[in-house]
Amino acid sequence: MIEKVKVGENLELSRVVHGLMRLSSWEMTSQEILELIEGCIELGVTSFDHADIYGAYTCEELFGKALALKPSLRERIQLVTKCGIKLISSNRPEHKVKHYDTSKKHIIESVERSLKNLETDYIDLLLIHRPDPFMNPDEVSDAFNQLKKEGKVLNYGVSNFKPSQFDMLSSRLDTPLVTNQIEVSPLNFENFDNGSIEKCKQKGIPPMVWSPLAGGSIFNSNEDKVSRVRRTFEEIREEVGAPSIDYIIYAWILNHPANMIPIVGSGKLERIKVAVEAVKIKLTRQQWFRVWESSMGREVD
Ligand SMILES: NC(=O)c1ccc[n+]([C@@H]2O[C@H](COP(=O)([O-])OP(=O)(O)OC[C@H]3O[C@@H](n4cnc5c(N)ncnc54)[C@H](OP(=O)(O)O)[C@@H]3O)[C@@H](O)[C@H]2O)c1
């Protein structure tokens, strides 16, 4: 069992979150999805990350059908979902161009659909999926206040927001943003460089981290950089005595002082278990920087 991380006044997420972006590709029955949810809960992975658009608008419903087989599980889990992207999809023929929509109307409609699809009365954490260049922050604030008052959304956050975007939206809200969900992996340092991780530290909020294994490419890409990073992880794996490098990749994220919460994207329980076991692995500062060096292809200045 892993510990929980306090994310805001009234919300705790599990130290490792399970992500459902790929759920529709796993071709699982509702019963199999239910077993996966129960397996996660047994490991202490009680928080599940969704978005309205995952699986071309299908993943939330697949999850909801599984949850409906055992509604008593709802109070043991935390549901995170997102809104704000409109995809071109046969499920949404009215979308002629992929775009963002953070209007009050869209946020409310999207949440109503998520509640229905997930077969729940409330969402623990709603994120604005991407910064929207056409955003009216006062409309976002109105939508958040209404949904909170109705008990439909308990907490709010953002995803992929740069520090200035985070500050701008925060300044108009009556409720604090409790996380920024950002991409971090040993192959992607963008959020170390653009101030997003510092912003989370400044605000004292844990970032949720997407694609911690670089979407799986860290295992199979033949690019020079990736081969170099894999070799470094292999060396550290031997030093630590872990069974495979995925343990060390998760540990590299979990050891970071920003209290990053990795979102595991695998549908296989044994792979989710790897992330859970990685919580116990302590890396030295020098091991952490060896990964930095192999990814950047140079030593620090
Ligand atoms: N906010 C955002 O903008 C945003 C964007 C993207 C994702 N997300 C969230 O982050 C979650 C995780 O993203 P992700 O799925 O890209 O994460 P990831 O964990 O980096 O990648 C998952 C992929 O890696 C493969 N994999 C895992 N362990 C492996 C191993 N040992 N060997 C080979 N392949 C392995 C998985 O395959 P198997 O399934 O076969 O194990 C899966 O295809 C998503 O589900 C979603 O909730 C958020």
The ligand as an SDF file (V2000), in Angstrom:
LIG
                    3D

 48 52  0  0  0  0  0  0  0  0999 V2000
   -2.8430   16.2350  -19.3240 N   0  0  0  0  0  0  0  0  0  0  0  0
   -2.4220   15.8490  -20.4980 C   0  0  0  0  0  0  0  0  0  0  0  0
   -2.2960   16.6470  -21.4440 O   0  0  0  0  0  0  0  0  0  0  0  0
   -2.0860   14.4010  -20.7070 C   0  0  0  0  0  0  0  0  0  0  0  0
   -1.4730   13.9710  -21.8990 C   0  0  0  0  0  0  0  0  0  0  0  0
   -1.1580   12.6080  -22.0350 C   0  0  0  0  0  0  0  0  0  0  0  0
   -1.4720   11.7200  -20.9900 C   0  0  0  0  0  0  0  0  0  0  0  0
   -2.1010   12.1680  -19.8610 N   0  0  0  0  0  0  0  0  0  0  0  0
   -2.4250   11.2520  -18.7430 C   0  0  0  0  0  0  0  0  0  0  0  0
   -1.2360   10.5460  -18.3890 O   0  0  0  0  0  0  0  0  0  0  0  0
   -1.5010    9.1470  -18.4130 C   0  0  0  0  0  0  0  0  0  0  0  0
   -0.2370    8.4030  -18.7280 C   0  0  0  0  0  0  0  0  0  0  0  0
    0.2530    8.7580  -20.0210 O   0  0  0  0  0  0  0  0  0  0  0  0
    0.9300    7.6540  -20.9140 P   0  0  0  0  0  0  0  0  0  0  0  0
   -0.0030    6.5330  -21.1680 O   0  0  0  0  0  0  0  0  0  0  0  0
    1.5510    8.3200  -22.0780 O   0  0  0  0  0  0  0  0  0  0  0  0
    2.0580    7.1600  -19.8660 O   0  0  0  0  0  0  0  0  0  0  0  0
    3.3300    6.2440  -19.9250 P   0  0  0  0  0  0  0  0  0  0  0  0
    3.2380    5.4390  -18.6720 O   0  0  0  0  0  0  0  0  0  0  0  0
    4.5240    7.1000  -20.1540 O   0  0  0  0  0  0  0  0  0  0  0  0
    3.1690    5.3060  -21.2110 O   0  0  0  0  0  0  0  0  0  0  0  0
    2.3250    4.2230  -21.2160 C   0  0  0  0  0  0  0  0  0  0  0  0
    2.7320    3.3290  -22.3550 C   0  0  0  0  0  0  0  0  0  0  0  0
    3.9830    2.7350  -22.0360 O   0  0  0  0  0  0  0  0  0  0  0  0
    3.8910    1.3200  -22.2170 C   0  0  0  0  0  0  0  0  0  0  0  0
    4.7320    0.6580  -21.2120 N   0  0  0  0  0  0  0  0  0  0  0  0
    4.6580    0.7470  -19.8680 C   0  0  0  0  0  0  0  0  0  0  0  0
    5.6160   -0.0090  -19.2680 N   0  0  0  0  0  0  0  0  0  0  0  0
    6.2950   -0.5850  -20.2760 C   0  0  0  0  0  0  0  0  0  0  0  0
    7.3980   -1.4760  -20.3060 C   0  0  0  0  0  0  0  0  0  0  0  0
    7.9900   -1.9170  -19.1830 N   0  0  0  0  0  0  0  0  0  0  0  0
    7.8650   -1.8730  -21.5120 N   0  0  0  0  0  0  0  0  0  0  0  0
    7.2920   -1.4260  -22.6650 C   0  0  0  0  0  0  0  0  0  0  0  0
    6.2280   -0.5700  -22.7020 N   0  0  0  0  0  0  0  0  0  0  0  0
    5.7390   -0.1580  -21.5120 C   0  0  0  0  0  0  0  0  0  0  0  0
    2.4310    1.0080  -21.9690 C   0  0  0  0  0  0  0  0  0  0  0  0
    2.0930   -0.2000  -22.6370 O   0  0  0  0  0  0  0  0  0  0  0  0
    1.1380   -1.3060  -21.8930 P   0  0  0  0  0  0  0  0  0  0  0  0
   -0.2240   -0.6990  -21.7860 O   0  0  0  0  0  0  0  0  0  0  0  0
    1.2320   -2.4560  -22.8420 O   0  0  0  0  0  0  0  0  0  0  0  0
    1.7540   -1.6040  -20.5710 O   0  0  0  0  0  0  0  0  0  0  0  0
    1.7410    2.2070  -22.5840 C   0  0  0  0  0  0  0  0  0  0  0  0
    1.5600    2.0380  -23.9800 O   0  0  0  0  0  0  0  0  0  0  0  0
   -2.6400    8.9920  -19.4290 C   0  0  0  0  0  0  0  0  0  0  0  0
   -3.3720    7.8050  -19.2460 O   0  0  0  0  0  0  0  0  0  0  0  0
   -3.4680   10.2060  -19.1080 C   0  0  0  0  0  0  0  0  0  0  0  0
   -4.2750    9.9330  -17.9850 O   0  0  0  0  0  0  0  0  0  0  0  0
   -2.3910   13.4890  -19.6970 C   0  0  0  0  0  0  0  0  0  0  0  0
  1  2  1  0
  2  3  2  0
  2  4  1  0
  4  5  1  0
  4 48  2  0
  5  6  2  0
  6  7  1  0
  7  8  2  0
  8  9  1  0
  8 48  1  0
  9 10  1  0
  9 46  1  0
 10 11  1  0
 11 12  1  0
 11 44  1  0
 12 13  1  0
 13 14  1  0
 14 15  2  0
 14 16  1  0
 14 17  1  0
 17 18  1  0
 18 19  2  0
 18 20  1  0
 18 21  1  0
 21 22  1  0
 22 23  1  0
 23 24  1  0
 23 42  1  0
 24 25  1  0
 25 26  1  0
 25 36  1  0
 26 27  1  0
 26 35  1  0
 27 28  2  0
 28 29  1  0
 29 30  1  0
 29 35  2  0
 30 31  1  0
 30 32  2  0
 32 33  1  0
 33 34  2  0
 34 35  1  0
 36 37  1  0
 36 42  1  0
 37 38  1  0
 38 39  2  0
 38 40  1  0
 38 41  1  0
 42 43  1  0
 44 45  1  0
 44 46  1  0
 46 47  1  0
M  CHG  2   8   1  16  -1
M  END
$$$$
